[in-house]
């Protein structure tokens, strides 16, 4: 029952390995820059306080002179929430539309396999990069932090990465949902990037305003790395909301693909 997912997962191994190497190097490099940030101390705090509150919240820079605040701002708010979110959304955007464009979908559907299974298993293949990076990166980050003489609560770091899985799954599901509507991969891929970035911006610009409730539409509302690393707060309800939204989008995508003419 998982032949499609196994095949798709195998096709993602090379890309996943490349991602792990690049992100590992970049994370280690950023962590090794922290001592110079810490030494600047007061000037960085003054700079952070001079920025609008929405930007301080969006990039979690209010505690940048601590290792926890530095990681939250420089690594997790930017790389995990924005860059990795955009990456998996892009991957999701090509899941169905890419096969339609190449004609490979005809071979799949000629086999005794339902359209719903095609959608679900293709989406499941994205667990390879999502789980791989969240299993390896805590080790890389912790090792880099220890190498500069700092310490970090290992449990908080593990929770941070565990809670990023629902966020990244939802980002991928956004791409998948767009993918089932088009016959060319580049359209849902670009649209997915635009949607996720727009949602990220929505949470930022509505922060501490009269329409702050609108930011509830953004996945970033439910995954806050700074709250976990700096304050030790775990938003279990937020993670469940992200998983529920992912499930709804996957179900909607599978149902639409089942009904559409390809």
C-alpha positions as CSV (number, residue, x, y, z in Angstrom):
1,X,0.0,0.0,0.0
2,X,3.0,2.3,0.1
3,X,4.8,1.7,-3.2
4,X,4.2,5.2,-4.5
5,X,5.4,6.8,-1.3
6,X,8.5,4.5,-1.2
7,X,9.4,5.4,-4.8
8,X,8.9,9.1,-4.2
9,X,10.8,9.0,-1.0
10,X,13.8,7.4,-2.7
11,X,13.7,10.1,-5.4
12,X,14.1,12.7,-2.6
13,X,17.1,11.2,-0.9
14,X,19.7,13.0,-2.9
15,X,18.0,16.4,-2.5
16,X,17.5,15.7,1.2
17,X,21.2,14.9,1.7
18,X,22.1,18.1,-0.1
19,X,19.7,20.1,2.1
20,X,21.2,18.5,5.3
21,X,24.7,19.4,4.3
22,X,24.0,23.0,3.3
23,X,21.8,23.7,6.3
24,X,24.3,22.0,8.7
25,X,27.1,24.2,7.5
26,X,25.1,27.4,7.6
27,X,23.8,26.7,11.1
28,X,27.2,25.9,12.4
29,X,28.6,29.1,10.8
30,X,25.9,31.2,12.4
31,X,26.4,29.7,15.8
32,X,30.2,30.4,15.6
33,X,29.4,34.0,14.9
34,X,27.5,34.3,18.2
35,X,30.5,35.3,20.4
36,X,31.0,38.5,18.4
37,X,27.3,39.3,18.7
38,X,27.4,38.7,22.5
39,X,30.5,40.9,22.7
40,X,28.6,43.7,21.1
41,X,25.9,43.3,23.7
42,X,24.5,46.7,24.5
43,X,24.6,48.1,20.9
44,X,22.6,45.1,19.6
45,X,20.0,45.5,22.3
46,X,19.6,49.2,21.5
47,X,19.3,48.4,17.8
48,X,16.6,45.7,18.6
49,X,14.7,48.1,20.8
50,X,14.7,50.8,18.1
51,X,12.9,48.5,15.6
52,X,9.1,48.4,15.4
53,X,7.5,45.9,17.8
54,X,6.1,43.9,14.8
55,X,9.6,43.3,13.5
56,X,10.9,42.4,16.9
57,X,8.1,39.9,17.3
58,X,8.5,38.5,13.7
59,X,12.2,37.8,14.0
60,X,12.4,37.4,17.8
61,X,15.3,39.7,18.1
62,X,14.6,41.1,21.6
63,X,16.9,38.5,23.2
64,X,19.5,38.3,20.5
65,X,22.4,38.7,22.9
66,X,21.6,35.4,24.6
67,X,22.3,32.1,22.8
68,X,18.6,31.1,23.0
69,X,17.5,34.4,21.6
70,X,20.2,34.4,18.9
71,X,19.2,30.9,17.7
72,X,15.5,31.9,17.7
73,X,16.1,35.0,15.7
74,X,18.9,34.1,13.3
75,X,18.2,30.4,12.7
76,X,14.6,29.4,13.6
77,X,12.6,32.5,12.8
78,X,14.4,33.0,9.5
79,X,15.7,29.6,8.3
80,X,13.0,27.3,9.7
81,X,9.8,29.4,9.6
82,X,10.6,31.3,6.4
83,X,13.2,29.5,4.2
84,X,12.3,25.9,5.0
85,X,8.7,26.7,5.0
86,X,9.0,28.1,1.5
87,X,11.1,25.1,0.4
88,X,8.6,22.5,1.4
89,X,5.8,24.6,0.0
90,X,7.6,24.6,-3.3
91,X,8.1,20.8,-3.1
92,X,4.4,20.4,-2.4
93,X,3.4,22.5,-5.3
94,X,5.1,20.1,-7.8
95,X,3.7,16.9,-6.3
96,X,0.7,16.5,-8.6
97,X,1.0,19.2,-11.2
98,X,4.6,18.1,-12.0
99,X,3.4,14.6,-12.9
100,X,0.5,16.0,-14.9
101,X,2.9,18.2,-16.9
102,X,5.3,15.4,-17.6
103,X,2.6,12.9,-18.4
104,X,3.7,10.5,-15.7
105,X,0.3,10.8,-14.0
106,X,-1.2,8.7,-16.9
107,X,1.0,5.8,-16.0
108,X,0.1,6.1,-12.3
109,X,-3.6,6.2,-12.9
110,X,-3.4,3.3,-15.4
111,X,-2.4,1.1,-12.5
112,X,-4.9,-0.3,-10.0
113,X,-4.5,2.7,-7.7
114,X,-6.9,5.3,-6.5
115,X,-6.4,9.0,-7.1
116,X,-6.8,9.6,-3.3
117,X,-4.0,7.1,-2.7
118,X,-1.8,8.9,-5.2
119,X,-2.2,12.2,-3.5
120,X,-1.8,10.9,0.1
121,X,1.3,8.8,-0.7
122,X,3.0,11.6,-2.7
123,X,2.4,14.0,0.2
124,X,3.7,11.3,2.6
125,X,7.0,11.3,0.7
126,X,7.7,14.8,1.9
127,X,8.2,13.3,5.4
128,X,11.7,12.3,4.2
129,X,13.2,15.8,4.1
130,X,11.0,17.1,6.9
131,X,11.8,14.4,9.4
132,X,15.5,14.1,8.3
133,X,16.3,17.7,8.9
134,X,14.5,17.8,12.2
135,X,16.3,14.7,13.5
136,X,19.8,15.8,12.5
137,X,19.7,19.5,13.1
138,X,19.3,19.4,16.9
139,X,22.5,17.4,17.0
140,X,24.3,19.9,14.8
141,X,23.0,22.9,16.7
142,X,23.8,21.5,20.1
143,X,27.3,20.4,19.0
144,X,28.0,23.9,17.6
145,X,26.7,25.6,20.7
146,X,28.9,23.5,23.0
147,X,31.9,24.2,20.7
148,X,31.7,27.9,21.6
149,X,31.4,27.3,25.3
150,X,27.7,27.9,25.6
151,X,24.9,25.7,26.8
152,X,21.4,25.0,25.7
153,X,18.6,23.0,27.2
154,X,18.6,19.8,25.1
155,X,14.9,19.1,25.8
156,X,13.8,22.5,24.6
157,X,15.8,22.0,21.4
158,X,14.2,18.6,20.8
159,X,10.7,20.1,21.4
160,X,11.4,23.0,19.1
161,X,12.2,20.6,16.2
162,X,9.3,18.3,17.0
163,X,6.9,21.2,16.9
164,X,8.4,22.4,13.6
165,X,7.2,19.2,11.9
166,X,3.4,20.2,12.0
167,X,4.4,23.7,10.7
168,X,6.4,22.3,7.8
169,X,3.7,19.7,7.0
170,X,1.1,22.5,6.8
171,X,3.5,24.5,4.5
172,X,3.8,21.4,2.3
173,X,0.0,20.9,2.3
174,X,-0.5,24.4,1.1
175,X,1.7,23.6,-1.9
176,X,-0.2,20.3,-2.5
177,X,-3.6,21.9,-2.4
178,X,-2.5,24.4,-5.1
179,X,-0.9,21.6,-7.1
180,X,-4.1,19.7,-7.7
181,X,-5.6,22.6,-9.5
182,X,-3.0,23.1,-12.2
183,X,-1.4,21.1,-15.1
184,X,1.9,22.9,-14.9
185,X,4.2,22.6,-11.8
186,X,5.7,26.1,-11.9
187,X,2.3,27.8,-11.3
188,X,1.4,26.2,-8.0
189,X,5.0,26.3,-6.9
190,X,5.2,30.1,-7.4
191,X,1.8,30.6,-6.0
192,X,2.6,28.5,-2.9
193,X,5.7,30.7,-2.3
194,X,3.5,33.8,-2.5
195,X,0.8,32.4,-0.3
196,X,3.2,31.3,2.5
197,X,5.2,34.6,2.4
198,X,1.9,36.6,2.4
199,X,0.7,34.6,5.5
200,X,4.1,35.3,7.2
201,X,3.8,39.0,6.4
202,X,0.1,39.0,7.6
203,X,1.1,37.8,11.1
204,X,3.9,40.5,11.2
205,X,1.9,43.5,10.1
206,X,-1.2,42.8,12.2
207,X,0.8,42.2,15.4
208,X,-0.4,44.4,18.3
209,X,-3.0,46.1,16.1
210,X,-6.8,46.3,16.2
211,X,-6.9,43.5,13.6
212,X,-4.4,41.2,15.3
213,X,-7.0,38.5,15.1
214,X,-6.5,38.3,11.3
215,X,-3.0,36.9,12.0
216,X,-4.7,33.7,13.2
217,X,-4.9,32.8,9.5
218,X,-1.1,32.5,9.5
219,X,0.6,29.2,10.4
220,X,3.4,31.2,12.1
221,X,0.9,32.2,14.8
222,X,1.0,28.6,16.1
223,X,4.7,27.9,16.0
224,X,6.9,30.3,18.0
225,X,10.6,29.2,18.3
226,X,11.4,32.1,20.7
227,X,8.7,31.0,23.1
228,X,10.2,27.5,23.3
229,X,13.9,28.4,23.5
230,X,13.8,31.7,25.4
231,X,10.7,31.2,27.6
232,X,10.4,27.4,27.8
233,X,6.7,27.6,26.7
234,X,5.3,24.8,24.6
235,X,2.2,25.5,22.5
236,X,0.7,22.0,22.2
237,X,-2.6,23.4,21.1
238,X,-0.9,25.3,18.3
239,X,0.8,22.2,17.1
240,X,-2.5,20.3,17.0
241,X,-4.1,23.2,15.1
242,X,-1.4,23.0,12.5
243,X,-1.9,19.2,12.2
244,X,-5.6,19.6,11.8
245,X,-5.2,22.2,9.1
246,X,-2.7,19.9,7.3
247,X,-5.2,17.0,7.4
248,X,-8.0,19.2,6.1
249,X,-5.9,20.4,3.2
250,X,-4.7,16.9,2.3
251,X,-8.3,15.6,2.4
252,X,-9.5,18.6,0.2
253,X,-6.6,18.1,-2.2
254,X,-7.3,14.3,-2.6
255,X,-11.1,14.9,-3.0
256,X,-10.6,17.6,-5.7
257,X,-8.1,15.5,-7.6
258,X,-10.5,12.5,-7.4
259,X,-13.2,14.7,-9.1
260,X,-11.2,16.6,-11.6
261,X,-10.6,15.5,-15.2
262,X,-7.0,14.7,-16.0
